């Protein structure tokens, strides 16, 4: 940074209110050229609102945004991109019926030929060592693969300020370090990075400065190199962070959830076939499944939950073959599940929290009498979930879509855990959840297992799996590794097992050759 150079971004007294909520309250923030600056806070602290104003999605009610020393009004995202601001969203803005490359083209203001766009696409993939097939239809992609589209789309802009919201949830430890190396090179070239992550060890490893929000206000700044994840988490929540209480010596009961040579074809052209998946989760055990997004995690959860039927004896619940039973029938036997995608799959945004509680709890929690849902019972249960999991919402009548991503995740997890299932299958239990809420969810999972439930956790967060799990296995291209006892395996070993080929490199190469042979 040149001596005397103005901040790349400065917020002066920026405030934003919504009915009944002051999301940001006189926020001051300075990001220097070439600085990697962390923005930290609990779910609902105001981070998303703040970055939406920087990117032109929302307008501040008060205060001023200064970019490269000049006061500016960012009226929309196109104006932000013209300034050189790129953003990777946690919740994606993608058209599901279109291909990866078509979505990337829509996110660019400059018009490029298909050949030039594909060349730029592969340049970014090579630089970041990411894998993504440009021909894939977005609706066939996992959450992690969709996030990669957002990352590539932002980097194609050659931004002066890059806002990144939870960008590493899809990567192996080796890929995270490769991404960090690239971000450091970007910063060295003068690009500023505003980095949002709930993985506080990433903040320590990557960031130069951290600004902490709580209740919409800046409550402090920190030098991550002089802090640790725990100290920053406690700054975020304004209280001591509780340790997860997990008994050192644990004994397990009989198997409650098993798969025996579970094999299924690809659900779509670009899906992943399950190949002889065999696992056993015992009463009181937490079984972790690690893997890079797109290796069959969604297909495995779908087969276990009952969304995808299989051979009767390929899925066994409490000793009974349930492979051909429906989701409802498996739930009645004692299986609860939380899918990866909370918006539209785990919850309906246009429904109230009470109605969302009824979607999965109506039978197990005895809401139904003579074919009708008892609204009083459903409302009471939704209120119980809100209280037990400290969900920030106006009440059981609040629409699911009105909650922040982290608070909706807490509600969904609480809705399933409080049903006291015999077996719980959950994918990405703390995706987009702050450190304090993640610790609470982890403790609830541990407590559920301690009461005798079998818990299967599918996650790309190795720290989470190693904290929670008794046993761990890795899924790669639809095949599951042998189970390993946590404590006897290294992060490096698991990371190497997680690494795999995604998409169809041969097909991509063929497409590239065709484009060069027939330029647009």
Backbone torsions as a table, in degrees:
resi	resn	phi	psi	omega
1	UNK	NA	131.0	178.8
2	UNK	-69.1	144.2	177.6
3	UNK	-62.6	130.3	178.9
4	UNK	83.4	-1.8	178.4
5	UNK	-67.1	140.0	-179.4
6	UNK	-71.1	161.2	174.3
7	UNK	-58.6	146.8	174.2
8	UNK	-64.3	-41.6	178.6
9	UNK	-136.3	134.4	173.8
10	UNK	-136.4	127.9	172.5
11	UNK	-106.5	131.3	-177.7
12	UNK	-123.2	107.9	175.8
13	UNK	58.6	37.3	-175.6
14	UNK	-78.3	128.9	179.4
15	UNK	-132.2	150.5	176.8
16	UNK	-150.6	131.0	179.4
17	UNK	-124.5	149.5	170.5
18	UNK	-123.5	166.1	-178.9
19	UNK	-52.7	115.4	177.5
20	UNK	82.2	-1.7	-175.8
21	UNK	-139.2	130.7	170.9
22	UNK	-101.0	97.2	-171.7
23	UNK	-71.1	-39.3	176.3
24	UNK	-132.8	135.8	-172.7
25	UNK	-128.6	99.4	175.9
26	UNK	51.0	55.7	-177.9
27	UNK	-81.2	128.5	171.5
28	UNK	-113.2	132.8	-176.7
29	UNK	-151.9	137.2	177.7
30	UNK	-130.3	127.8	176.1
31	UNK	-121.5	120.4	-176.8
32	UNK	-79.9	158.5	171.4
33	UNK	-59.0	133.8	177.6
34	UNK	76.2	8.5	-178.3
35	UNK	-96.7	141.0	171.1
36	UNK	-101.2	107.7	-168.1
37	UNK	-114.6	121.8	-179.6
38	UNK	-86.6	140.4	172.4
39	UNK	-116.6	113.1	-171.9
40	UNK	-117.0	152.3	176.1
41	UNK	169.5	160.2	176.1
42	UNK	-66.4	167.4	170.4
43	UNK	-59.4	131.3	-179.3
44	UNK	85.4	7.6	-179.2
45	UNK	-77.3	-15.5	178.9
46	UNK	111.8	7.3	-177.8
47	UNK	-63.4	-48.4	-176.6
48	UNK	-64.1	-41.7	178.5
49	UNK	-61.1	-41.6	-177.6
50	UNK	-64.0	-48.1	-177.2
51	UNK	-71.7	-26.5	175.1
52	UNK	-66.2	-32.7	175.4
53	UNK	-70.5	-39.6	178.5
54	UNK	-63.5	-34.0	-176.9
55	UNK	-92.9	2.1	173.4
56	UNK	85.0	9.7	178.0
57	UNK	-78.2	-36.4	175.5
58	UNK	-121.0	156.7	176.3
59	UNK	-108.5	137.5	177.4
60	UNK	-65.6	147.4	172.2
61	UNK	-78.1	-35.1	-178.7
62	UNK	-142.6	161.3	173.7
63	UNK	93.2	-176.4	-171.0
64	UNK	-138.5	142.7	173.0
65	UNK	-108.1	126.7	-179.8
66	UNK	-118.3	126.3	-179.2
67	UNK	-122.6	122.8	-177.2
68	UNK	52.3	40.7	175.1
69	UNK	85.1	-4.8	-177.1
70	UNK	-113.6	123.7	174.3
71	UNK	-58.3	137.2	-174.9
72	UNK	-144.2	153.9	173.3
73	UNK	-113.3	116.0	-177.6
74	UNK	-96.9	98.2	-169.3
75	UNK	-80.7	-22.9	-179.1
76	UNK	-163.5	169.8	-179.2
77	UNK	-60.1	-32.8	177.8
78	UNK	-63.5	-40.2	176.6
79	UNK	-63.4	-38.1	177.1
80	UNK	-62.9	-44.3	-179.7
81	UNK	-65.4	-35.1	177.4
82	UNK	-63.0	-33.3	176.5
83	UNK	-72.8	-20.2	-177.1
84	UNK	104.1	24.9	179.2
85	UNK	-102.2	122.1	174.9
86	UNK	-114.8	154.0	-177.2
87	UNK	-142.3	135.8	172.1
88	UNK	-107.2	113.3	-175.0
89	UNK	-83.4	148.4	170.7
90	UNK	-73.4	-40.2	175.6
91	UNK	-103.8	127.8	-161.6
92	UNK	-85.0	148.6	176.1
93	UNK	-114.1	76.5	-173.7
94	UNK	-127.8	150.9	173.9
95	UNK	-94.4	115.2	-169.8
96	UNK	-69.3	-25.8	-177.0
97	UNK	-85.0	-2.5	-176.8
98	UNK	-106.7	166.1	-179.1
99	UNK	-79.4	168.8	175.6
100	UNK	-56.5	-49.5	-175.8
101	UNK	-65.8	-37.6	178.7
102	UNK	-65.3	-40.1	177.3
103	UNK	-64.4	-38.7	178.7
104	UNK	-66.6	-40.9	179.1
105	UNK	-61.4	-38.7	180.0
106	UNK	-66.9	-24.3	-179.2
107	UNK	-86.4	-1.3	-178.8
108	UNK	-107.3	137.9	178.8
109	UNK	-80.7	-32.0	178.9
110	UNK	-79.5	143.4	177.9
111	UNK	-91.2	126.2	178.0
112	UNK	-123.9	149.8	172.7
113	UNK	-66.2	159.5	-179.8
114	UNK	-60.4	-37.7	180.0
115	UNK	-65.1	-45.3	-179.7
116	UNK	-66.2	-40.0	179.4
117	UNK	-64.2	-41.8	179.9
118	UNK	-64.8	-38.1	178.4
119	UNK	-64.0	-43.2	178.0
120	UNK	-66.0	-39.2	177.4
121	UNK	-56.7	-48.9	-178.0
122	UNK	-71.5	-28.2	175.5
123	UNK	-61.3	-44.9	179.5
124	UNK	-67.8	-42.7	178.5
125	UNK	-58.2	-43.7	-179.7
126	UNK	-64.9	-41.5	-178.0
127	UNK	-64.1	-36.9	-177.1
128	UNK	-99.3	-3.2	-179.4
129	UNK	54.7	42.6	175.8
130	UNK	-99.9	157.4	179.4
131	UNK	-120.5	125.4	-178.4
132	UNK	-159.4	129.4	-178.9
133	UNK	-88.8	118.4	-176.5
134	UNK	-65.9	-16.9	-177.1
135	UNK	-87.0	-13.0	-173.0
136	UNK	-64.9	140.9	171.8
137	UNK	-78.7	133.4	-172.7
138	UNK	-59.8	-35.3	-178.7
139	UNK	-62.4	-17.9	179.5
140	UNK	-91.9	-0.5	-174.7
141	UNK	-92.9	151.7	171.5
142	UNK	-74.1	169.4	177.1
143	UNK	-58.1	-42.8	-178.7
144	UNK	-62.8	-41.7	179.5
145	UNK	-67.8	-34.5	176.7
146	UNK	-64.9	-35.8	178.9
147	UNK	-64.4	-34.5	178.7
148	UNK	-63.1	-34.3	177.1
149	UNK	-59.8	-44.6	-179.5
150	UNK	-62.3	-40.2	179.9
151	UNK	-63.2	-48.2	-178.6
152	UNK	-63.9	-42.2	-177.5
153	UNK	-61.6	-40.9	179.7
154	UNK	-68.3	-40.6	-175.8
155	UNK	-71.9	-23.7	176.8
156	UNK	-65.2	-17.9	-179.5
157	UNK	-81.1	-6.8	-173.4
158	UNK	49.0	59.9	-169.1
159	UNK	-71.5	154.7	171.6
160	UNK	-89.3	-27.5	172.7
161	UNK	-133.8	123.4	179.3
162	UNK	-114.8	120.9	176.9
163	UNK	-98.5	124.3	-177.8
164	UNK	-123.0	122.3	-177.5
165	UNK	-112.2	106.4	178.7
166	UNK	52.3	59.1	-172.4
167	UNK	-83.2	-9.3	-170.3
168	UNK	-108.0	9.2	-174.3
169	UNK	-67.5	-11.8	-176.6
170	UNK	-105.0	2.7	-168.2
171	UNK	-109.3	150.1	171.1
172	UNK	-73.3	165.8	177.0
173	UNK	-55.6	-39.0	179.2
174	UNK	-65.5	-40.7	179.9
175	UNK	-69.4	-33.7	176.9
176	UNK	-61.0	-45.7	-179.6
177	UNK	-64.3	-37.3	176.9
178	UNK	-64.4	-41.3	176.8
179	UNK	-62.6	-43.8	179.9
180	UNK	-61.1	-39.8	177.8
181	UNK	-59.9	-41.5	179.4
182	UNK	-67.6	-41.1	178.1
183	UNK	-63.6	-37.3	177.2
184	UNK	-65.6	-38.1	177.1
185	UNK	-66.1	-40.2	176.4
186	UNK	-59.3	-46.0	179.8
187	UNK	-63.6	-40.0	179.5
188	UNK	-62.8	-27.4	179.1
189	UNK	-82.5	-3.7	177.3
190	UNK	110.7	-7.8	178.4
191	UNK	-72.8	132.3	175.2
192	UNK	-89.9	146.5	-178.4
193	UNK	-128.6	124.4	173.5
194	UNK	-103.2	113.6	-164.8
195	UNK	-116.0	121.4	178.0
196	UNK	-111.7	125.0	177.1
197	UNK	-155.1	145.4	172.2
198	UNK	-92.7	-2.4	175.7
199	UNK	-88.6	92.2	-169.4
200	UNK	-69.3	-22.4	174.6
201	UNK	-66.1	-27.6	174.8
202	UNK	-66.4	-40.3	-179.6
203	UNK	-61.8	-43.4	178.9
204	UNK	-61.9	-41.5	-175.4
205	UNK	-75.5	-30.1	-167.7
206	UNK	-110.5	-39.8	-162.1
207	UNK	-91.9	151.5	179.2
208	UNK	-89.5	-34.9	-176.1
209	UNK	-144.2	152.7	175.6
210	UNK	-133.1	132.7	171.7
211	UNK	-108.6	131.5	-175.2
212	UNK	-109.8	127.3	175.7
213	UNK	-105.0	143.2	172.0
214	UNK	-146.9	122.5	-179.3
215	UNK	60.7	32.8	178.0
216	UNK	84.4	-3.8	-178.3
217	UNK	-113.9	150.5	171.7
218	UNK	-75.5	121.1	-179.0
219	UNK	-108.5	-1.1	177.3
220	UNK	164.9	166.1	171.4
221	UNK	-125.4	158.3	-177.3
222	UNK	-147.7	154.0	170.4
223	UNK	-95.7	106.6	-176.1
224	UNK	-56.6	-26.8	-179.2
225	UNK	-70.5	-18.7	178.4
226	UNK	-103.8	2.5	-179.6
227	UNK	-114.9	-178.4	172.2
228	UNK	-137.2	166.3	-176.6
229	UNK	-54.4	-38.6	-177.6
230	UNK	-67.3	-44.4	-177.6
231	UNK	-64.9	-38.2	178.4
232	UNK	-70.7	-36.2	176.6
233	UNK	-61.5	-39.8	-179.4
234	UNK	-70.9	-31.3	172.8
235	UNK	-65.0	-38.3	-179.0
236	UNK	-65.1	-44.9	-173.1
237	UNK	-93.8	-12.1	179.2
238	UNK	70.0	26.8	-179.7
239	UNK	-159.8	171.2	178.0
240	UNK	-72.1	141.4	179.2
241	UNK	-86.7	126.8	-178.1
242	UNK	-77.0	138.6	173.4
243	UNK	-75.0	147.0	175.4
244	UNK	-72.7	124.4	-179.1
245	UNK	-89.9	103.1	-178.8
246	UNK	-127.6	118.3	-177.9
247	UNK	-54.8	137.6	-178.7
248	UNK	-67.2	-42.6	179.6
249	UNK	-104.2	117.0	-178.2
250	UNK	-126.6	137.7	176.1
251	UNK	-113.6	148.0	-176.0
252	UNK	-114.8	148.4	179.7
253	UNK	-91.4	-157.2	-178.3
254	UNK	-71.0	162.1	177.2
255	UNK	-58.7	137.1	175.4
256	UNK	-114.5	-32.0	179.1
257	UNK	-135.0	125.2	-178.7
258	UNK	-138.5	153.9	165.0
259	UNK	-126.1	142.3	179.5
260	UNK	-125.9	108.6	178.3
261	UNK	48.8	48.9	-179.5
262	UNK	-72.3	111.5	-179.9
263	UNK	-128.8	132.7	178.8
264	UNK	-141.5	144.4	176.3
265	UNK	-70.6	169.5	175.8
266	UNK	-58.6	132.0	177.9
267	UNK	-69.8	-26.4	176.7
268	UNK	-141.6	174.3	180.0
269	UNK	-54.7	-37.0	-175.5
270	UNK	-105.4	10.4	176.8
271	UNK	-76.6	-174.4	-178.9
272	UNK	-120.1	128.9	176.7
273	UNK	-78.2	139.2	173.3
274	UNK	-86.0	134.6	-171.1
275	UNK	-123.0	92.9	172.7
276	UNK	59.2	42.5	-177.7
277	UNK	-72.2	121.7	177.8
278	UNK	-127.8	124.2	178.2
279	UNK	-151.2	163.8	180.0
280	UNK	-143.6	123.8	177.3
281	UNK	-115.8	120.0	-175.5
282	UNK	-91.8	163.3	175.4
283	UNK	-56.7	128.7	179.0
284	UNK	85.1	-0.5	-175.8
285	UNK	-102.3	144.4	171.6
286	UNK	-111.1	115.0	-176.6
287	UNK	-106.3	118.8	-178.1
288	UNK	-98.3	137.6	175.3
289	UNK	-118.1	113.3	179.0
290	UNK	-96.2	159.4	177.2
291	UNK	165.1	150.8	173.4
292	UNK	-74.1	143.9	-178.5
293	UNK	-52.2	140.5	176.4
294	UNK	91.5	14.0	-179.9
295	UNK	-105.3	13.7	177.6
296	UNK	112.2	6.1	-179.3
297	UNK	-60.9	-47.3	-178.3
298	UNK	-65.8	-37.8	178.5
299	UNK	-65.0	-37.7	178.5
300	UNK	-66.7	-47.1	179.1
301	UNK	-61.8	-40.5	179.9
302	UNK	-62.8	-38.7	178.7
303	UNK	-69.9	-36.9	-179.8
304	UNK	-73.7	-39.0	-176.0
305	UNK	-74.9	-24.4	-177.9
306	UNK	107.1	-1.6	176.7
307	UNK	-66.5	-31.7	175.0
308	UNK	-117.4	115.7	179.0
309	UNK	-72.7	156.6	179.5
310	UNK	-144.8	-176.1	176.0
311	UNK	-57.4	142.0	-171.7
312	UNK	-53.0	-44.2	-175.4
313	UNK	-90.8	5.5	179.1
314	UNK	-78.7	-22.3	174.3
315	UNK	-125.2	124.3	-176.1
316	UNK	-122.5	124.4	179.3
317	UNK	-120.6	119.8	-180.0
318	UNK	52.6	40.1	176.8
319	UNK	83.2	-1.7	-176.9
320	UNK	-111.3	132.3	176.0
321	UNK	-68.9	119.5	-173.7
322	UNK	-121.5	11.9	-174.2
323	UNK	-56.8	-27.2	-178.6
324	UNK	-99.7	-0.5	-179.3
325	UNK	-81.0	154.6	179.9
326	UNK	-77.9	173.0	176.0
327	UNK	-58.0	-47.2	-178.0
328	UNK	-62.3	-42.7	-179.6
329	UNK	-64.8	-39.5	178.5
330	UNK	-68.5	-37.2	177.5
331	UNK	-63.4	-40.2	-179.5
332	UNK	-65.6	-27.8	177.4
333	UNK	-80.4	-16.6	175.6
334	UNK	124.9	14.8	179.2
335	UNK	-104.2	124.8	172.1
336	UNK	-115.0	152.6	-176.5
337	UNK	-145.6	147.4	175.9
338	UNK	-125.8	112.3	180.0
339	UNK	-75.6	169.1	-177.6
340	UNK	-65.4	-44.5	-174.6
341	UNK	-89.3	110.9	-176.5
342	UNK	-78.2	-32.5	-176.4
343	UNK	-85.4	110.8	176.8
344	UNK	92.0	-20.0	178.9
345	UNK	-110.1	-56.2	177.5
346	UNK	-81.0	-25.7	-178.2
347	UNK	-147.0	154.5	176.6
348	UNK	-104.9	114.4	-173.6
349	UNK	-60.0	-31.6	-177.7
350	UNK	-83.3	-4.5	178.2
351	UNK	-95.2	153.5	174.5
352	UNK	-71.3	166.5	175.8
353	UNK	-63.3	-35.0	176.1
354	UNK	-60.7	-47.0	-179.9
355	UNK	-66.0	-36.5	177.5
356	UNK	-67.3	-33.8	175.5
357	UNK	-65.4	-36.7	-179.2
358	UNK	-69.3	-27.9	-176.5
359	UNK	-56.8	-40.1	-177.1
360	UNK	-113.2	-18.9	-173.3
361	UNK	-103.5	0.2	-170.3
362	UNK	-60.2	-38.1	-178.1
363	UNK	-87.2	-48.4	-176.9
364	UNK	-64.9	-32.6	-178.0
365	UNK	-99.6	8.3	171.7
366	UNK	61.3	47.7	176.5
367	UNK	-81.9	-19.0	-168.1
368	UNK	-98.4	128.5	174.2
369	UNK	-130.6	122.2	179.6
370	UNK	53.5	38.9	176.3
371	UNK	82.0	0.8	-179.3
372	UNK	-116.2	144.1	177.9
373	UNK	-81.6	129.1	175.2
374	UNK	-78.6	103.6	-173.8
375	UNK	-63.5	-30.8	179.3
376	UNK	-64.7	-44.4	178.0
377	UNK	-64.1	-43.3	-179.3
378	UNK	-63.2	-42.2	179.2
379	UNK	-65.4	-41.0	178.7
380	UNK	-63.0	-40.0	179.9
381	UNK	-67.4	-42.9	177.6
382	UNK	-59.9	-41.0	178.1
383	UNK	-64.8	-37.1	177.7
384	UNK	-63.4	-42.5	178.2
385	UNK	-63.2	-45.1	-179.5
386	UNK	-58.4	-44.1	-179.0
387	UNK	-71.0	-44.9	-175.5
388	UNK	-67.5	-30.5	-176.6
389	UNK	-112.0	17.5	177.0
390	UNK	43.2	53.5	178.8
391	UNK	-79.3	126.1	177.7
392	UNK	-81.6	101.7	-179.9
393	UNK	-152.8	159.7	-178.6
394	UNK	-75.8	-9.6	178.3
395	UNK	146.0	-179.5	-178.5
396	UNK	-59.9	-22.9	179.9
397	UNK	-82.2	-7.4	-179.7
398	UNK	-64.4	141.5	176.3
399	UNK	-70.0	140.7	178.8
400	UNK	-57.8	-36.0	-178.5
401	UNK	-69.1	-12.3	180.0
402	UNK	-85.7	-10.3	-178.2
403	UNK	-85.3	151.9	170.7
404	UNK	-65.2	160.7	-178.5
405	UNK	-56.7	-42.6	-178.7
406	UNK	-67.4	-38.9	179.6
407	UNK	-70.6	-35.4	175.2
408	UNK	-65.1	-38.7	177.9
409	UNK	-62.6	-41.6	178.0
410	UNK	-61.8	-40.5	180.0
411	UNK	-64.9	-44.5	-178.4
412	UNK	-63.5	-45.6	179.4
413	UNK	-62.6	-43.4	179.4
414	UNK	-64.3	-39.4	179.2
415	UNK	-57.3	-38.5	-178.6
416	UNK	-83.1	-42.8	-176.2
417	UNK	-64.8	-39.8	-178.1
418	UNK	-71.7	-7.7	173.3
419	UNK	-80.3	-3.0	177.7
420	UNK	51.1	57.4	-177.7
421	UNK	-70.5	154.4	172.7
422	UNK	-67.7	-34.5	177.4
423	UNK	-141.6	136.7	177.9
424	UNK	-121.4	128.2	173.9
425	UNK	-115.0	123.9	-175.7
426	UNK	-137.6	135.5	178.9
427	UNK	-110.9	125.0	179.3
428	UNK	55.3	63.4	-172.9
429	UNK	-64.0	-25.9	-177.0
430	UNK	-124.4	27.9	179.6
431	UNK	-62.8	122.2	178.9
432	UNK	74.8	18.7	-177.3
433	UNK	-108.2	139.6	-177.6
434	UNK	-70.3	169.3	-172.3
435	UNK	-60.4	-42.9	-179.0
436	UNK	-65.5	-43.9	179.4
437	UNK	-68.9	-37.2	178.3
438	UNK	-61.9	-42.1	178.8
439	UNK	-61.9	-39.3	179.6
440	UNK	-66.6	-41.3	178.0
441	UNK	-65.7	-42.6	177.7
442	UNK	-59.0	-43.6	-179.9
443	UNK	-64.3	-38.5	179.0
444	UNK	-64.5	-37.0	177.2
445	UNK	-66.8	-44.6	178.7
446	UNK	-61.4	-42.8	-179.6
447	UNK	-65.7	-38.0	178.1
448	UNK	-61.5	-45.4	178.0
449	UNK	-63.4	-39.0	-179.4
450	UNK	-63.0	-25.1	177.7
451	UNK	-85.2	2.7	173.2
452	UNK	108.1	1.0	177.4
453	UNK	-77.0	152.2	170.4
454	UNK	-94.5	130.5	-175.4
455	UNK	-124.0	126.4	174.9
456	UNK	-111.8	118.0	-178.5
457	UNK	-112.2	119.8	175.6
458	UNK	-103.4	122.9	-175.7
459	UNK	-154.3	150.4	171.7
460	UNK	-95.3	-0.7	-179.8
461	UNK	-94.4	102.0	-176.5
462	UNK	-64.9	-36.6	177.6
463	UNK	-59.1	-41.9	178.8
464	UNK	-62.2	-47.6	-178.0
465	UNK	-64.6	-40.9	-178.5
466	UNK	-71.4	-27.2	175.9
467	UNK	-73.1	-40.5	-172.1
468	UNK	-89.3	-41.5	-160.6
469	UNK	-80.7	150.7	168.3
470	UNK	-93.3	-35.3	-178.6
471	UNK	-132.2	146.5	-178.8
472	UNK	-139.6	144.9	173.8
473	UNK	-140.0	163.6	-177.0
474	UNK	-119.1	131.4	174.9
475	UNK	-99.7	130.4	-177.7
476	UNK	-143.9	118.3	-179.3
477	UNK	53.1	38.7	174.1
478	UNK	84.9	-2.2	178.3
479	UNK	-109.7	143.7	-177.9
480	UNK	-105.0	134.1	177.6
481	UNK	-70.1	171.7	173.3
482	UNK	-66.0	144.4	178.5
483	UNK	-66.6	144.3	-179.9
484	UNK	-125.7	144.8	178.2
485	UNK	-79.4	125.6	178.7
486	UNK	-63.0	137.3	-175.6
487	UNK	103.2	-17.0	179.0
488	UNK	-114.7	8.5	-178.2
489	UNK	-135.0	145.8	-177.0
490	UNK	-94.6	158.0	176.2
491	UNK	-60.4	-38.1	-178.6
492	UNK	-62.7	-42.3	178.6
493	UNK	-61.4	-45.9	-179.0
494	UNK	-65.0	-42.1	179.5
495	UNK	-59.4	-40.8	178.6
496	UNK	-67.1	-38.3	177.0
497	UNK	-66.4	-31.7	-179.3
498	UNK	-71.2	-29.2	-176.1
499	UNK	-63.9	134.1	-179.2
500	UNK	-160.4	171.1	179.2
501	UNK	-88.6	134.2	-179.9
502	UNK	-118.6	144.0	-179.3
503	UNK	75.2	-155.2	-175.1
504	UNK	-130.7	87.9	-176.4
505	UNK	-57.2	-37.4	-179.4
506	UNK	-63.3	-42.5	178.9
507	UNK	-66.0	-38.2	178.5
508	UNK	-64.2	-42.9	178.4
509	UNK	-61.7	-41.4	179.2
510	UNK	-62.6	-41.2	179.3
511	UNK	-62.4	-41.1	179.9
512	UNK	-62.1	-43.2	179.1
513	UNK	-61.6	-40.8	179.9
514	UNK	-64.5	-40.1	-179.7
515	UNK	-66.1	-37.3	177.7
516	UNK	-69.4	-32.0	179.9
517	UNK	-75.4	-29.7	-178.4
518	UNK	-130.9	72.2	-175.8
519	UNK	-61.0	147.5	180.0
520	UNK	-70.2	NA	NA
